[in-house]
Every structure is written in structure tokens, then in C-alpha cells.
Amino acid sequence: MEEKKIKQPKKIEDKNSSNSKLIAVIRIGGEVKKKSDIVETLNRLRLKRKYTCTIIDFNNKSLMGMLNEVKYYVAFGEIEKDVLVKLLHKRGQLIKIPNKKYSEKIDIEKVAEELMNGKKLIDLGIKPFFRLHPPRGGIKSKLQYPKGVLGNNKNDINKLIERML
């Protein structure tokens, strides 16, 4: 008897590639009248309050699955490097470690480059979320992307982040 060989799909491993995409996720919806699984998913994404932002990697399938589950409560899109530098400069906060002084300065450009190369914010000593202001000029928070801000904003998320800094 002959054994049939099943062809397995090739796994692409480009986690450490220099062209990995970062996605900025901003919580737009409030906390009232949300299902418990939606609230739990938002908490796991570290989006516990309205107008908080987090950065996730596009290649992480589990995070992208969570993002797909909460897409009607958040605005997300691919973040550019210059907007990431502005976000880190204005809203990045260091992690407080007991008995450690913060006399050293962190090079924001270097941190942004390492994030683009696949490192995490916690590994670099920065809190994994950003607290933002409500956007200047207002938003339509109950409508999907072409008319409002919910869902995949593609590159327009950069304009929204700059309005919220």
C-alpha cells in the first residue's frame, strides 16, 4: 500500500523582518451597554478606557483576531513612523521600576525604529498603551469609516492620532 503525502502549506516566517506593519488601535466606544466578551477583549488589548491607544503587530494572528472581534468599537489603521515618533514623544510614559532612577534620556527615534523591527513597548521600558485627548474638531463616533471613524481607517488613522495628541 502506498501512503499518500499531503502537501502542507509553507509557513512564512517574517516576524523579524524590517517591513513589519504596526497597527494603531484607538478605543472610541465607551463602557456602557457592552457585552462581557467585548469588554474582556478590549481589556486584553489594553484598551480599558475611552480614547486610549495601543500599538499591535500586523503579523500576530491572535491580536488580529481580537481586533476583528472589536472592530465596531475601535478605530484602527497602519501607523506611519513620523506619527509614531510624535506619539512616543508626547504620550509615551516610562514604566516605573522601584529603586531605579530615570536620569537617562531615551532616544525616541531609536525606540520607533526598534518598534518597526518587531520589538514590544514593554521590552523598551515604555507603557504598552497611550492616553489620548478627545480629537480636536470632533468625530462621528457611531458611524463606520467612510462617514465616521469606527473600523479600519487605513492611513487616515494618522490624521486622527495627530488630532488627539
N, C-alpha and C positions, 0 to 999 in steps of 0.2 A: 504494500500500500504506500502510496506517495502522500507525503504531507504537503498541504498547501501552505505556501508562505503568504502571509498577509502583509501588505505594504503599510508601514507606519508612516504617518506624515512627519516630515522633517521639522524638528523644533528649531526655531530661530532664537538664538541667544544673543541679544544685543542690549543687555541691561547696562553694560558699562560703555556703551558707545557714546560718542561726543554729540550725537544728534538726537538724544532722547528728549522728548517733549515734556514740558511741565504744564500742568493744568491748574489754573487758579479757580477755586470754588468759593463762592460767597453765599452765605445764608441770607435769603431775602424774607422768607416767611417767618412769622412769629411763632409763639409757643402754644397758642390756644387752638383747640379742636384738631389736634394731630393724632393720628393713630399711633399706638405704642411702638409698633415696629419701625415706623418712620422716625419717631423721636430717638429710638435706640440707634438707628443707622446714622442719624445726624450727630449723635453723641460720639459714636465710634469714629466719625470723620473729624472730630474735634470742632464741630460747629454747634456749640451749645447755646449761643445767643444770636440774636438778630444782628446782622452786619459784621459777622466775623468771617475771616478769610483763611483758607488753608491751601497749601500747595501740594499736589499729588503728582505722581509719575504716571504717564500715559501707559507705560508697559506693565504696570501692576494690575493684573486681571481682577483680583479681589476688590481693590479700591474702585476700579471702573465699574464693577457690578454694583457696588454700593451707590456709586454716583448715578447709575442708571435707575436705581430704585427711588432716589430722592430728587429726580430731575425737575419735578413740578414745584419744588420748594427752594431751589437754589439757582443761582446764575453761575455758569462756568464757561471756560474757554481757554485757549492756549495763550500763555503769558509770554511777553517778549522780555528780552534781557534788560533793556533800559528801564522798563516799568518795574521789573523785579528788583533792580538796584534802588529805585526810588522807594519801593515798598519796604525793603530791608532798612534803608536809611531812616525813614520816618517812623515806621511802626515795628521794626524788629526789636525784640526785648531779649536780653541775656537771661539764661537760666541761672537762678540764684543757688549757689552751692555753699553750704555752711563752711565757715573758716577759710574763705577764699576771697581775695581782693580783686577788684576789676580795674587795675591800673593800666592794663594793656589795652590798646585800641585794636578793633577788628577791621580788617580791610574789606569793605563791602563788595568791591569788585571781585576780589578773590573768592568770597563766600558765594556770590552769584554764579561764578564760573564753576565752582565745585558742585553747586546745586544742579546746574545744567548737565554736569557729567555724571549725575546719579547719586550723589550723597544726600543724606537727610538733614533736616534742620537741627534735630536733636544731637546728631553727631558733631555738628559745628558749634554747639553751645547756644543755640537760639531757640526760643519757644516755638512750638510747631503750629501756632496759629497767630493771626494778626487781628487786632481790634480796629475796626474802621469806623469813620463817621458816616452818617447818612449822606447819600450823594447830593452834591450841590445841584440845584436845578430840579430836583425831584426825580422820581421814577414811576413807571406804571408797574406796580408790584403784583398785579393779579393777572397779567397777560403774558402769553408766550412770546418768544424772542422777536419776531419781526415788528410787533407792535409794543411789546413790553420788554422786560429783562429776564424773565424766567427761562430756564433751559439753556441750550447751547448757544452762546453768544459769539462763538468763533473768535475773531480778532477784536471785536468790539468790547470784549471784557477789559482790554487795556484802557480804553476811554473811561469805562465805568470805575475802574480802580483809581485812575488819576483824579476823578471827581470825588472820590471817597477819602483821599489822603488828607 
